[in-house]
Amino acid sequence: MNVVEWKKRIADGKLEQTFRLLYGNEPVELEKQRKRYIDALNAFSELYPKHQEVFLFSAPGRTEIGGNHTDHQHGCVLAAAVNLDVIAVVAFHNEKIIRLKSKGYPEDFVDLNDLKVHTEEFGTSKALIRGIAAKFSDMGVLVSGFDAYTTSEVLSGSGLSSSAAFEVLVGTIIDIHDNHGNAGAIEIAKIGQYAENVYFGKKSGLMDQMVSSVGGFVWIDFIDIEHPKIHKQNFDFAEAGYCLCITDTKGSHADLTPDYIAVPTEMKEIAAALGKDVLREVDETAFYDAIPKLKERCSDRAILRAAHFFGENRRATQEAAALEDGRVEDFFHLVRASGDSSANLLQNLYSCANPHEQGIPLGILMSKRILQDKGAVRVHGGGFAGTIQAFVPMEYISQYAEEMNRLYGEGSCYILRIRSVGGIAVTAESE
């Protein structure tokens, strides 16, 4: 279909079923998405007016549910795709060029005849595009090229992994058009991680890309990092009477790199002291028996962080089982325990280098005051600054969002729903 035909389909309600799948059933949200897609189509036609046939794609952000800082030790995590996504209007061609314009950013231009690593592109979306195309090329896929306009609701710094959503989006576009969809969700996630590690210059794990690509609730066991075990499940918090909220506490992420690096470094120090590479390879009983000797070689904080790993790794699997069985109160009990462990053992609620800025602990304090003994709240993601996660009863949601927005500024609290599908080509319903 061309741009005009897509816009007519949207106006005639021919994407309603797809929009409800991706964004829920709230009329205000659905109307917002209709306008968002039409605006994206209009922007694309202004940028690239020569194209007659265009396609629509979407990839979601993700929220970590359980397994705080376990993936880099080959542990287990529980995470979920959310209804905030990045969408693309795409037209394909055979020019061996990718032109991609993201709303609010300059256009990226990638020559597919040059797929080597460019260190000067580290940290840029252009590097991710080139890296994804390079990996597909290494797999024997002939990447033809395309023009695209994207717009994202997965805001950078929101803790919902905007970079992984972008990687999955680009990977899905190439896989569907140039690879007949043969790579699939898991391989697309690995391709995104490869691009981020090698071309973007960031040594990230695989969780973010995997959840965005697969969709729904995803329990992942990284004991074999090349072939992770994955179990997808669906649980409707709204049906259970709760909303999932992520609040941006507006803490500065500047100079937090040493804090983030210290966590896996210290965990690996404990593993190395016990003759292993990562903590997943260490017997938990042997770890506790060895603590007196570990104190002679490692810091107290490293020992505490290792203790967090063992408990958190177990909890991620227990949380997945609780949701599978519909045991909501058991799940909340585990989430609260996870939050306490992150605060007391992992110690990632604020930076020791800047102890006066404690937006995450403050947000948790205020959340508990509102929720009392209902739902649960915990640090979200890497920590030290950024976001908190809360499971809020429906009857408290207005009060909760109002208080978080009053504390951190309007728009700080995101009221989310779990999205059951990952990266997809958006299709219109038949006549």
N, C-alpha and C positions, 0 to 999 in steps of 0.2 A: 504494500500500500504506500501511497505517497503521503506527504504531510497533511494535505487537505482531507484525504480519506480517513487518516487516523483521527484528526480533530472531529470529524463528523461522527465517527464511531464512538468517541468519548462522549460527545454531546448527546448522542442517541442512547447512551447507557449500555453500550456493547462491551465495556470493560468492567462493568459493575462486579461481576463474579470474581474477576481477577483482583480488583481493588479491595474487595472484602477479604479475600485470602491474604493479601499483603498488609492491609492497613486496619482491618476491623470493620465494625458495622456502624460506628457513630456517623450520623449524617454530616456533621460539621467537618469531620476528618475526611470523609469521602469527597465532599465538595472541594476541600483544600487540595486534594490529590488530583482531581480533575483539572483544576486550574493550573497546578504545578506541571502536569504533563503537557497541557496545551501551551503553557509558557515555554517549556523546553522545546517543543516542536517548532514554535515560532522563532526561537533563538537559533535553532539549527538551520532553519530555512534562510535566515538572514546571513548566517556565516557561510553556508554551503548550498547556495540556491540551485546548483545545476542538477542535483540528484533527484531522480524520480521515485525510487523505492527506498524506504527507510524502515528500520526495525527498532524496537524498544527492548531495553534490558534493565534488570534491577538486581542489586546485591545488598544484603542487610548488614547493619552493624551487629555487634554481639555484646552480651553481658556475661561476665563470669559469675557463676552461681556458687560453686564450691571448688576448692583446690587452689587456695591462695598461695602462689609461689611454689607449686609442686611440679609443674610441667618441665622446668629446666633440670629437675632431678629425676626425670623419666617416671614421674608419678601419675596419679589419676586426677582428672578435672571433670567438673560438671559445668557446662555453659549453655547459653541459649541465644539464638538469633532473635533480634527485636524488630519492631515495625518501623524503625528509622532506617532509611536506606539511601543508597546512591543510585540514580537512574541515568540511563544514556539513550540518546537518540543517535542511531548509527546508520551510515550508508557505506556499503562495501564497494571496492574497486580493485583494479589490478595494477596499481601504480607503485607497489612495494614501498608505500609510505603510510605511516599512521599520523593523522592530524587529530589531536584531541584538545578541545577547549572546555575547561571546567569553569563553571560560573564563578566569577570573581577572580580568576587567575588568567595569566597569559596562555596562549595556545602552545601546546607541546607538539613538536614536529620530530618524528623518529624515522630515519631512513633505514628500511629493513635490509638494505645491503650492507649495513654497518651494525653488527650486533655484538661487537666486543664491549667489554666493560670500559666505561668512561669515568674515571675517578672524580673528575670535576663535576659530574652529575650526582654524586652521592647526596642523599637526602632530598631528592626531587622526584616528582611524579614521572618525569621523563625517564628517569633511571628505572622505575618500576615497569613502565611500558616496554622499554627496550629489553629488560631482563626477562619478562614474560614471553615476549616474542622470540627471544634467543632460545629459551628452554623448549618452546614448541618446535622451533627449527631444529634443535638438537635431537628431538624425538622423530624427526623426519617429516614434520608437517610443513607444507608450503603456505606461509602466512602471506596473504594477498595484499592486505592493507585496507584501511577504512578511514572515514571521517566521522568524528563523534562530538557531541555536545553532552556534557554531564552536569548534573546538579545534585548536591548531597545534603541530606538532613542529618548525617552522621558527623556532627561537628568535631573538628580537630580539638583534642584536649578534653573531650567529653568522657573519656574512659570507655567508649563504645567501639573503639578500633576502626577509625575512618580509613586508615591505610590498608587494612586487611579487606575491607569492603571494596575499596578501589581495585585492589589486586584481583579479587574474585570477579569483579565486574569485567575487567579487561580479559582475564582468563576465560570467562564464560563466553564472551563475544568471539574470541578466536576459536575456542573449542567447537562451538556450535556451527560457525560458518566455515572454518577451514579444516576442521577435524571431525566433522559429522557427529560431534558430541561424544567421541570415543574416549576422551580422557576421563570424564566424569568428575563428580564432586571432590573425591578424595585426592585425585591427581592434580586437579586445579588448585587445591589448597597447597599441595607440595610445590607446585610451580610458583605460586605467590610467595611462599616462604623463600624459595631459591632466589627469586628476584630481589626480595628484601635483604637477604643475607649477602648476596654477591654483588648486585648492581646498585642497591640503595645504600649499602654499607652498614646495615644494622643486624646484629646477630640475635634475631628474635626466634622464639619457639614456634610451634606449629598450631597452637590452640586457636588463635584468633582467626586465621585463614580457614581452618577446618570447620569451625562453627558457622562462619559466614557462608561457606560453600555448601554445607550439608543442611543447615536450617533446623528449626525445632530445638528441643532440649537434646543435648548431645553429651553423653558420658564417654570420655576418651581415656584409655590406658596407654601411656607412652613407654611401657616397659621395653618395647622394641620400637625405637624412634622412627625407623624406616617403614615399619608396618604396624602403626598403632591400632589397637582394638577400639572399635567404635560401636556404641549402641545408641540409637536415636529413639526418643520417646516423645510423646505429646502429653502435656498436662496443662489444663486451662485454669490459671489462677483466678480469672474473672468468675468462672463458674463456681469456684470455691469461695468467692467473696472477698478477693484481695486484688490489689493493684501492685505492680512492680514499679518502684520509683528510683530513679538515679538523680542525685543532686550534685551539681558542680559546686564545690566549696570555694572555688576561685583562688586557690593557693597557687603560688608561682612555681612553675616547673623548672625554672632556671637553676642551674648548678646542682641538680639532683642526680646527675649521672653517677657520682661516687656512691650515693645511697643505693641506687638500683644495682650497681655492679657488686656491691658488698654482699648482698643477699646470696646469690649463687656461689660467689667466691668463698664465703664462710661455710656454706653447706658442703661445698666440695672439699674444703680443708678437713672437715670432720670425716668425710668419706675416705679421703686419702690417708688420714691417720689410722683408719681401720682397714687399709689395704684395698680400697675400692675406688672407682671413678666417680660415682654418684651415689646419693643416699638410698636410692631404690635398691641398690645391690647390697646394702648393709642390713644385717639382722637387727631388729629393734631391741631385742633383749641384750644382744652383744653390745649395742650402743650404750644402753643404760649401765651395764656392768662395767664398761670401760670409762665412764665419766671421770673418776678420780685420776686416771692416767691422761685422759684427754685434756684435763685442766692444765697439765704441765706443758702441753704443746699448742693448745688452741685457746682462744678467748672464751670467756663466759658467754658472751653474746652468740658466738658461733655455736656453742653447745645448745643454748636455748632455741636458736633457729633450727637446728637439726631436730630437736624435740618437737617443734611445731610441724616440721615436715611429716614425721611419722603419724601424728594425730590427724593432721589435715588430709593426708593421703587416704587414710581410712574413712574420714568423714565424707569425702567427695563421693565415694562408692555408697556409703550409707544414705546420703542425701538422695542419690539417684534411685536407690531401692525404695525409699520412703515415698517419693513422687510416683514411682511405678505402682505402688500399692495404694496410693491415695491417702497416705498417713500424713496429713498436712501438719498437725501439731508436732509430730516427731521430726518432720523436716525443719520446722521453725526452731525447735530445740537444738538441732545440729547447726543451723545457721548462727544462732547466738553463740554456741560454743566455738565456731569458726572465728567469729568476730573477737571473742575474748582471747583466743590463741594468737590471732594476728596482732592484737594490742600488747599482750604480755610476753609472748615468746618470740614471734617474728619481729615485733617492734617496728612496724612500717606505717604508723599513723602520722608521724611527722618526722622531719629531719633533725638529727642531733646537731647539725651545723646551724640550724635556725629554730631553736626551741620556742621562740616567742610566737611563731606562726603555727597555730594548731587548728586549722580549719576543719580537718576531719574529726578529731576528738570532739570539737564543739558541736559539729553537726550530729554526731552520734548521741551526745548528751541531750540535745534538744529533741532528737527523734524519739529517744526513749521516754522523755517527759511526755510527749504527745501520745505515743503508742501504749504506754504503761506496760502491761504484760501481753499485749496483742502483737501478732506478727513478729518481725525481727528486723534488725539493722546491723550493718557491718561495713568495714572498709571495702571499697570496690577496686579491683585491679591491682596495679603495682604498688599503689599507696604513696606515702610521704607527702603528697599533695594531690589534689584532684577530687575524686568523687566518692560518695557513699551510696550504698544500696539499701533500700528498705522495702519490705513487704508490708503493705498498708491495707487495713480493712477498708472496704468501700465506703463505710459510713464516716471514716476519718480522712478521706482523701482530700477534700476541700481544705480542711483545717491544716493538714500536713503540708500540702503544696503551698498554701498561703504563708505558713510560718517559714518554710525553707526559702521561699522567694523574698520574704521580708528580711531574712537573715543574710542572704547572699546576693540578692538582686533579682529583679523580675526575669523570668525565663530560666532560672537556675535549676528548677526541679522539672525533670522529664517524667511524665506519666506514660509508661510503656506497656506494650503487650508482646507476648511471645509470637514470633512469626514461624510458621510451620515449614516453610520452604526456604532454601538458600538462594544462590545465584541462579537467575532464570531469564529466559527470553519471555517478555510480556506479550501475551496473545489476546486478541479480541474474540469474544464469543461468536459463534456462527449465527447466521441470520435465522 
